[in-house]
Amino acid sequence: MERIEADYLIETAYDPRAAAEVMAGEQSSGTFVKVPGETAALKKRSAARLEKLEVVGEAAAASLPGAGGQGPIVRAQVTLSWPLANLGPSLPNLMATVAGNLFELKQFSGLKLLDIRLPPAFATAYEGPRFGIAGTRRLVGVEGRPLIGTIIKPSVGLGPEETAELVRTLAEAGIDFIKDDELQGDGPACPFEDRARAVMRAINEVAERKGRKTMFAFNLTGDLDEMRRRHDLVQALGGTCIMASVNSVGLAGMIALGRHSALPIHAHRNGWGYLSRHPLLGFSFTAWHKVWRLAGADHIHVNGLANKFSEEDDSVIASARACLAPLFPDKPCPIMPVFSSGQTVRQAPSTWQALGSTDLIFAAGGGIMAHPGGPAAGVAALREAWEAAVGDVPLADHARTRPALAQALETYKG
């Protein structure tokens, strides 16, 4: 395949085919008037094509302001394609092509990018995740079940030594994975270097006694030189993961970090709501996550079932399935979806039933730290909940001989 394809949901009060043709022109060779040099041969070679259009319904009113048109408001699914030769296998220029000025066109009162399909040249140009699921499992030493994880809370306010003591407690409890909160970067109250040294000292000391190292994702979000320096420090200290807020560092920053990194990259999607929350604007996760996956993300957040945010469960599961689906036949590069946001033992069965896979990070904050038996009991309860889920055993039955799980079910009722 030497063409790039993108699927959209559009809403328009114009003839939908005419509106889609405007969209194709705006994102390739066309302009609002014919210009010298825009020959038939050039258009045949470089113009975007309307590959498919299917009307799916009508709307009573425009979803977004600023749109024109006098006809009925129609919704349709549209597929456009572009020749690879227009841009080459470049992720930044791909985003300008499939998600650029088209959102501003007055022909549309709604437009959402649903999916993208890329030629194999992108798989050659970008390494993608260096660790993914298999590499992450190897580093943590966990097979056959989800990685049980948590987030450092309070999100900000703890100093380096306070953070390290909390990490020590969690590592002693046998947790698999811990991450910085996305709000904790390199502030004066908790400088990155001091935090990294204190946390890795605690992790390494526990690992020497227990023979197993907890994975900690250090939030190194910053400018590119800072991220490279911070990565190198974490690696030198014996760390096994770094984290970046992808919307903050940008696509070029993530690509450069991915090429530099010798550690798994935990991709945090904070800001995702402004790209996705409106049903007729922005991105679907299926399309959006693919560029970060190719750029080098090994794990990426997908929210969680019964979460504290606005996302519905079906959307969460669709996002997780997208992470596990292959990108290319010869380079599948699946990555670990990260379930978080209000997760406790009670979401384990529904998550397993909906996803059918244990290739995930199940991150719980209060679901571990608020356990009445302490963090060790919180970690044990989550593992026991997943044992029950995968074994198709009701949680209450499994809890009869497992006090940690029984306490968790009593504590997390809602």
Helices and strands as residue ranges (DSSP letters): E 3-12, H 16-26, H 40-46, E 49-59, E 73-83, G 84-86, H 91-98, G 101-104, E 110-117, H 121-125, H 132-140, E 147-151, H 160-172, E 177-179, H 192-210, E 215-219, H 224-236, E 242-245, H 246-260, E 265-268, H 272-276, E 281-283, H 285-295, E 299-303, H 313-324, E 336-339, G 345-347, H 348-355, E 361-363, H 366-369, H 375-390, H 395-398, G 399-401, H 403-411
